[in-house]
Amino acid sequence: MKILVYGAGAIGSIFAGKLIKAGYDVTVLARKERYKELKSRGLILKNAITGTIETYYPELTQKLSHNDIFDYIALFMEVNQ
């Protein structure tokens, strides 16, 4: 199953990481500095309770084309965006 996570802020990143951990094919749409950060360091999640750090390397994109096909699209953006 292919899932697009649109919005790579805190909430979108948590969902993307958990979906990857569950075995889903996840693509993250990110732009500007966040795209560069994810490309170089990966998606890093730190468990606030245990301190465990998990790093994931999702597929990344900066824009969508009409040829992109996903089973689900999850949108995580602030209301003013």
Backbone bond lengths (Angstrom), bond angles and torsions (degrees), N, CA, C in turn:
res aa  C-N    CA-C-N  psi(-1)  N-CA   C-N-CA  omega(-1)  CA-C   N-CA-C  phi
1 M - - - 1.440 - - 1.524 108.67 -
2 K 1.327 116.00 128.97 1.465 121.40 -179.65 1.528 109.77 -98.40
3 I 1.328 115.07 127.55 1.465 120.48 -178.34 1.519 108.70 -125.43
4 L 1.326 115.81 134.12 1.455 121.80 173.39 1.516 108.29 -103.14
5 V 1.318 116.52 126.97 1.458 121.72 171.84 1.519 106.15 -103.26
6 Y 1.327 115.29 111.56 1.469 122.42 -177.26 1.520 107.04 -99.30
7 G 1.314 116.47 106.10 1.457 122.08 -176.43 1.514 109.83 115.60
8 A 1.315 116.59 108.73 1.463 121.31 -173.04 1.528 112.77 -108.25
9 G 1.319 115.88 33.03 1.459 119.60 174.43 1.519 109.81 -77.95
10 A 1.302 116.45 -159.74 1.466 121.04 -175.90 1.527 112.31 -60.08
11 I 1.322 118.11 -52.11 1.460 121.27 -176.11 1.532 111.22 -69.11
12 G 1.325 117.65 -45.55 1.460 120.53 178.02 1.515 112.07 -60.27
13 S 1.318 116.84 -38.89 1.465 120.92 179.54 1.524 111.80 -66.69
14 I 1.323 117.02 -40.40 1.466 120.31 178.00 1.528 109.81 -62.47
15 F 1.325 116.76 -47.77 1.458 119.82 179.34 1.521 111.16 -61.87
16 A 1.330 117.91 -43.70 1.470 121.22 179.69 1.526 110.56 -59.83
17 G 1.325 117.03 -46.74 1.460 120.60 179.84 1.515 112.89 -61.31
18 K 1.324 116.63 -43.14 1.464 120.56 -179.68 1.530 111.37 -67.54
19 L 1.325 116.90 -37.11 1.464 120.08 177.38 1.528 111.29 -67.40
20 I 1.325 116.80 -40.52 1.470 120.45 176.88 1.523 109.58 -62.53
21 K 1.332 116.05 -45.35 1.468 120.63 179.83 1.529 111.04 -59.61
22 A 1.335 117.15 -33.13 1.460 121.83 179.51 1.528 112.43 -79.18
23 G 1.341 116.76 -4.18 1.457 119.72 174.98 1.510 116.49 100.54
24 Y 1.329 117.76 8.80 1.455 120.36 -179.50 1.524 111.34 -83.96
25 D 1.326 115.71 154.87 1.463 123.65 176.35 1.529 106.77 -86.24
26 V 1.334 116.85 103.73 1.466 122.11 -172.10 1.522 110.90 -112.94
27 T 1.322 115.00 132.40 1.463 122.36 170.88 1.516 107.18 -115.18
28 V 1.324 116.79 135.01 1.460 122.01 179.54 1.523 108.98 -110.11
29 L 1.326 116.27 127.32 1.454 121.19 174.25 1.522 107.31 -92.30
30 A 1.315 115.59 117.08 1.468 121.55 179.97 1.521 107.86 -137.69
31 R 1.303 116.34 157.21 1.458 120.12 -179.53 1.519 111.03 -132.48
32 K 1.303 114.14 165.09 1.470 124.84 173.38 1.521 112.26 50.64
33 E 1.311 117.32 -128.34 1.472 121.75 -173.88 1.528 112.21 -65.83
34 R 1.329 116.75 -35.28 1.463 119.06 -179.36 1.524 110.55 -64.97
35 Y 1.319 117.77 -39.05 1.461 121.44 176.74 1.531 109.76 -60.65
36 K 1.320 116.66 -47.97 1.471 120.98 179.87 1.526 111.37 -60.39
37 E 1.323 116.03 -41.37 1.470 121.14 -179.94 1.528 111.23 -64.03
38 L 1.326 116.42 -46.94 1.466 119.93 179.39 1.522 111.55 -65.14
39 K 1.321 116.66 -36.82 1.460 121.39 179.56 1.533 110.99 -64.50
40 S 1.320 117.02 -41.00 1.470 120.07 -175.13 1.534 113.69 -87.16
41 R 1.331 118.23 -37.48 1.469 120.73 -173.27 1.517 114.41 -110.82
42 G 1.332 117.02 -15.74 1.449 120.35 -174.85 1.519 111.06 85.69
43 L 1.300 115.54 178.07 1.452 122.50 179.53 1.525 107.00 -92.81
44 I 1.308 117.24 112.87 1.466 122.52 -173.62 1.523 109.51 -106.75
45 L 1.332 115.64 123.47 1.462 121.47 177.16 1.519 109.20 -117.55
46 K 1.331 115.76 131.99 1.462 120.73 177.03 1.518 109.01 -116.99
47 N 1.326 116.08 124.76 1.448 121.81 177.58 1.526 108.37 -73.10
48 A 1.330 116.83 120.12 1.459 121.66 -176.22 1.521 113.17 -66.22
49 I 1.317 117.74 -24.62 1.459 120.88 -177.99 1.525 111.72 -88.25
50 T 1.328 116.56 -49.06 1.472 120.18 -174.94 1.523 113.47 -93.77
51 G 1.325 117.04 -19.14 1.459 120.69 -176.91 1.524 113.31 80.68
52 T 1.329 116.89 1.52 1.459 121.67 179.11 1.522 110.38 -64.92
53 I 1.335 115.94 135.43 1.461 121.28 178.98 1.521 108.75 -111.70
54 E 1.338 115.66 130.53 1.459 122.50 176.69 1.524 107.90 -120.50
55 T 1.326 117.08 137.62 1.458 121.84 178.22 1.519 109.05 -121.56
56 Y 1.327 115.71 131.39 1.456 122.23 -179.83 1.527 108.66 -125.60
57 Y 1.317 114.73 153.64 1.463 120.85 -179.89 1.528 109.41 -125.46
58 P 1.341 116.03 80.43 1.462 118.98 -178.36 1.529 110.87 -73.71
59 E 1.329 114.96 162.20 1.458 118.98 167.92 1.522 106.39 -62.10
60 L 1.317 116.61 143.31 1.464 120.81 -178.82 1.517 110.23 -122.99
61 T 1.316 115.47 148.28 1.448 121.57 172.74 1.520 108.35 -145.04
62 Q 1.330 115.83 154.02 1.460 120.60 176.74 1.520 111.89 -106.10
63 K 1.339 116.10 -12.97 1.463 120.24 178.39 1.523 108.93 -158.51
64 L 1.304 115.41 162.38 1.455 121.62 179.10 1.522 109.75 -105.54
65 S 1.315 115.49 150.24 1.459 119.91 172.86 1.518 108.49 -118.69
66 H 1.314 117.16 167.28 1.454 120.44 -178.28 1.533 111.98 -68.50
67 N 1.330 118.00 -12.55 1.463 122.39 178.54 1.532 112.96 -87.71
68 D 1.319 117.84 -10.48 1.466 121.27 -179.25 1.528 109.82 -71.61
69 I 1.320 115.29 131.24 1.465 120.27 179.59 1.528 108.79 -126.92
70 F 1.329 115.55 126.57 1.458 122.43 178.43 1.522 108.55 -130.81
71 D 1.323 115.84 147.92 1.458 119.97 175.45 1.523 110.93 -75.26
72 Y 1.331 115.49 -36.99 1.464 121.46 178.60 1.512 109.59 -140.05
73 I 1.325 115.28 147.45 1.462 121.81 174.02 1.522 106.85 -125.47
74 A 1.332 115.99 123.84 1.461 121.85 178.13 1.521 107.49 -109.01
75 L 1.313 116.56 124.55 1.457 122.60 -174.95 1.527 109.68 -107.92
76 F 1.328 115.50 122.98 1.471 121.72 -179.93 1.519 108.57 -128.62
77 M 1.334 116.08 97.75 1.465 120.67 -179.42 1.524 109.37 -142.80
78 E 1.322 114.94 155.49 1.458 119.62 174.55 1.513 109.12 -70.34
79 V 1.298 116.18 150.54 1.460 121.70 -175.34 1.536 112.32 -59.23
80 N 1.325 118.41 -30.48 1.464 121.05 -177.89 1.534 112.94 -84.11
81 Q 1.333 118.08 0.98 1.454 120.38 177.63 1.513 109.38 -94.62
